[in-house]
Amino acid sequence: MRRWDMLVKKVGGSGLVSPPIGLGSLALAGAYGKADPAESFRTIKHAVELGVSMIDISVPGLESRRNTVERMVGKAVNGRRDEVLLVSCGRPDRPERSVEASLRRLRTDRIDVYSLHLAGQARVEEAIGRLAGLVADGKVRRVGLCAPSPTQLRRAHAIHPISLVFSEYSLWNRRVEERLLPAARELGVALTACRPLGRGFLSGRILSPAQFEAGDHRLTDPRFHTESLARNLRLLPTAETYAAQLNVGLSRLALAWLLSRGDDVVVLPSTRSRIHLEMNAAATNVHLPPEIGDALAAAFPDHSVTH
């Protein structure tokens, strides 16, 4: 794949320019099986070469490995920093300390989008106010939120413009369509679709939890428990039929469906493989007819997944 195949677009109302597909770090941190540091490093460098220039360093549930991932990303993008959109996430308490530490590990003077996880955080205004101070200092360019409620999003946006919201979104999990996505669009905020392949479910290659290595985070996800997974696999045949019709893999079809949801949706799959990275990026070249997009949505109605 040549670099110009990966286009950039303006997302949301903040003027943020982003590639339609980025690179998440969960797989790089070992959330889905042991990650080889050398291959992970090569995957990050290859992402920049392809133009998959949004790199999200957030690793929820694996904070102990965050330092390693940040150092790896900092080294991989060295010399090409202006070509990369670095995204990170933190808790509301003491964001100043977290940002300073991240800047050192990333070898940079700014984080392009810093997102706060406000779960259970009642003092939204205070948390966003502190992050707005980092924006004023130039250490953070834009502010994002991780899986906020629509109310939290509106309260935060009233204090400082929110550029992106990050939430799980895929054919397998469409709950953001109920309230969060409409609220984001009302405010001109773009949505970053995390886990867009349903932690690998939408690849069609996961048939049993016995495939997972010890320590794989999917072992604790009830959607992948033996009985639930067997029922969830019944959702795939329609998607497989359309993938064959379009002569694309199931993963590319699932990503193309998300990209068809609107120009304000950015897709953030995570992989530690250069081959899978290229396959994901190729989804931007898939033309998805509207009738197939509608048929896929009908095949995966919201709340159809067994937990």
Summary of the structure (lengths in Angstrom):
residues: 307
radius of gyration: 18.5
end to end distance: 37.5
largest distance: 52.0
contacts: 1043
relative contact order: 0.15
helix: 49%
strand: 17%
